[in-house]
Amino acid sequence: MTIKRIIRPEEVCAMAGFSRATLYRLEAQGRFPSRIKIGAHATGYVLAEVEEWIEERIADRNADRRAQ
């Protein structure tokens, strides 16, 4: 079994380089992984999913550069 790590929104924002409002907007648009409930008033994100999202952005950038 692979261990999954949950990270809080503040860490996601630091990793991805955008505000919490942008984080929630992208999530609502289906353009970012969904958060999960980890407590009565707490949510988090699966680290592997956030890292995959970042890798996809890098791959998109690289594909755009190759197409030029």
Residue, then its C-alpha position, 0 to 999 in steps of 0.5 A: m500500500t502506498i502512503k498518501r500524504i495530505i497537505r493543507p491549502e496553505e502548502v498547496c498555494a505555496m507549491a503552485g504559486f497562487s492565492r487561496a481564491t485562485l485555488y478554490r476557483l480552479e477547483a470549482q472549475g474542475r481544473f485542479p484536484s478536489r480537496i478532501k475533508i479531514g476534520a470538522h472544519a478542515t480540508g486538505y489535498v492529496l500531495a500526489e494529486v497536486e504534484e501530478w497537476i504541477e507536472e501536467r502544467i510543466a508538460d503542457r509548457n514543454a509541448d507548447r515550446r516544441a510546437q513553436 
